[in-house]
Amino acid sequence: MEVSSNTPAVVTGGASGLGEATARAIAAKGAKVAIFDMNEEKGEAVAKDIGGIFCKVNVMSDEDVDAGFAKAREAHGQERILVNCAGIGNAIKTAKRDKQTGEISHFPMQAFEFVIQVNLIGTFRCIAKSAAGMMTLDPINEDGARGAIVNTASVAGEDGQIGQAAYSASKGGVIGMTLPIARDLMQEGIRVNTILPGIFNTPLMNAAPPQVKDALAASVPFPKRLGNPEEYARLAMTMIECGYFNGEDVRLDGAIRMAPR
Ligand SMILES: NC(=O)c1ccc[n+]([C@@H]2O[C@H](COP(=O)([O-])OP(=O)(O)OC[C@H]3O[C@@H](n4cnc5c(N)ncnc54)[C@H](O)[C@@H]3O)[C@@H](O)[C@H]2O)c1
């Protein structure tokens, strides 16, 4: 599906990192981008820069997501593109013994549920509501294409590290639901694909000390560096534009396979 001038698009998590790079890449084609994010300041700034709009949306909230789509559709028309990048993580062991005190504790259930709510259910919420909207559109080519959806999982959905039980479960869920959703939507001409990023140079990673970032870069087989958000955006654009790309979970990781820690 060619991204042409004025194609309406929605990017969740578009205020920062991978989502921001993708919002910029889609807008560079002339498309009209609505950014769904909780970070109002950064989201407004990016939206202004790319000639799009910002919608303050917490993907955990049904009301927020409904209001976001209503605002985006009123401004730009029904979106044909949805990219899901909103996401969070935490690092807590399933159960652990404190080295000093010997005290035993376990992963707080609320913290587990929170990550699943944002990364997995939040992604599904946006997909379901966007797909229902795309189904009202006329097909735009002889294949019967109506729209394209790209999700963001993580290599941690396949090789999660110590402390990543919740994060890996949430991303594994995104990986697992990609094919059945593509099958659910096949008769409607809506394609669904998922990217599994390795380690990318985003504000999330910039918080790490330089020696940690250097060690992470050294652990990538080739190229020996973190991924650039623009490289993520390039794959997202291919998934959107290549009409035969459907139902795929694709690693984008410089061949890294994560070690236990
Ligand atoms: N950076 C990496 O190395 C990496 C690796 C694998 C996967 N990922 C995934 O890529 C996605 C983007 O990560 P990033 O590195 O660009 O992070 P980032 O923190 O730079 O951007 C994430 C954006 O999502 C927004 N967000 C968070 N929770 C939200 C919610 N409930 N509702 C709406 N918006 C919300 C944040 O405000 C932020 O703007 C995430 O899903 C992350 O898990 C990142």
The ligand as a Tripos MOL2 file, in Angstrom:
@<TRIPOS>MOLECULE
LIG
   44    48     1     0     0
SMALL
NO_CHARGES

@<TRIPOS>ATOM
      1 N1         14.5420    0.8050   22.4840 N.am      1 LIG1
      2 C1         14.7200   -0.4950   22.4350 C.2       1 LIG1
      3 O1         15.8680   -0.9890   22.4780 O.2       1 LIG1
      4 C2         13.5350   -1.4270   22.2830 C.ar      1 LIG1
      5 C3         13.8240   -2.7910   22.1020 C.ar      1 LIG1
      6 C4         12.7560   -3.6690   21.9510 C.ar      1 LIG1
      7 C5         11.4690   -3.2110   21.9750 C.ar      1 LIG1
      8 N2         11.2170   -1.8970   22.1670 N.ar      1 LIG1
      9 C6          9.8250   -1.4660   22.1960 C.3       1 LIG1
     10 O2          9.6330   -0.4130   21.2820 O.3       1 LIG1
     11 C7          8.5820    0.4360   21.7250 C.3       1 LIG1
     12 C8          9.0640    1.8690   21.7310 C.3       1 LIG1
     13 O3         10.1700    1.9580   22.6230 O.3       1 LIG1
     14 P1         11.1850    3.1890   22.6250 P.3       1 LIG1
     15 O4         12.5260    2.6340   22.8820 O.co2     1 LIG1
     16 O5         10.9440    4.0340   21.4390 O.co2     1 LIG1
     17 O6         10.7200    3.8930   23.9750 O.3       1 LIG1
     18 P2         10.4050    5.4280   24.3330 P.3       1 LIG1
     19 O7         10.2530    5.4340   25.8090 O.co2     1 LIG1
     20 O8         11.3980    6.3190   23.6810 O.co2     1 LIG1
     21 O9          8.9840    5.6600   23.6450 O.3       1 LIG1
     22 C9          7.8220    5.0290   24.0990 C.3       1 LIG1
     23 C10         6.6740    6.0170   24.0510 C.3       1 LIG1
     24 O10         5.4920    5.3320   24.4890 O.3       1 LIG1
     25 C11         4.7550    6.2100   25.3040 C.3       1 LIG1
     26 N3          3.8950    5.4400   26.2000 N.ar      1 LIG1
     27 C12         4.2740    4.6530   27.2350 C.ar      1 LIG1
     28 N4          3.1970    4.1330   27.8410 N.ar      1 LIG1
     29 C13         2.1170    4.6070   27.1700 C.ar      1 LIG1
     30 C14         0.7110    4.4350   27.3230 C.ar      1 LIG1
     31 N5          0.2020    3.6870   28.3060 N.pl3     1 LIG1
     32 N6         -0.1190    5.0570   26.4440 N.ar      1 LIG1
     33 C15         0.3840    5.8340   25.4620 C.ar      1 LIG1
     34 N7          1.7070    6.0440   25.2740 N.ar      1 LIG1
     35 C16         2.5470    5.4300   26.1250 C.ar      1 LIG1
     36 C17         5.8150    7.0120   26.0540 C.3       1 LIG1
     37 O11         5.2680    8.2280   26.5590 O.3       1 LIG1
     38 C18         6.8680    7.2250   24.9870 C.3       1 LIG1
     39 O12         6.6580    8.4230   24.2800 O.3       1 LIG1
     40 C19         8.1700   -0.0960   23.0970 C.3       1 LIG1
     41 O13         7.0300   -0.9100   22.9300 O.3       1 LIG1
     42 C20         9.3550   -0.9320   23.5300 C.3       1 LIG1
     43 O14         8.9690   -1.9780   24.3960 O.3       1 LIG1
     44 C21        12.2370   -0.9890   22.3190 C.ar      1 LIG1
@<TRIPOS>BOND
     1     1     2 1
     2     2     3 2
     3     2     4 1
     4     4     5 ar
     5     4    44 ar
     6     5     6 ar
     7     6     7 ar
     8     7     8 ar
     9     8     9 1
    10     8    44 ar
    11     9    10 1
    12     9    42 1
    13    10    11 1
    14    11    12 1
    15    11    40 1
    16    12    13 1
    17    13    14 1
    18    14    15 2
    19    14    16 1
    20    14    17 1
    21    17    18 1
    22    18    19 2
    23    18    20 1
    24    18    21 1
    25    21    22 1
    26    22    23 1
    27    23    24 1
    28    23    38 1
    29    24    25 1
    30    25    26 1
    31    25    36 1
    32    26    27 ar
    33    26    35 ar
    34    27    28 ar
    35    28    29 ar
    36    29    30 ar
    37    29    35 ar
    38    30    31 1
    39    30    32 ar
    40    32    33 ar
    41    33    34 ar
    42    34    35 ar
    43    36    37 1
    44    36    38 1
    45    38    39 1
    46    40    41 1
    47    40    42 1
    48    42    43 1
@<TRIPOS>SUBSTRUCTURE
     1 LIG1         1 GROUP 0 **** ****
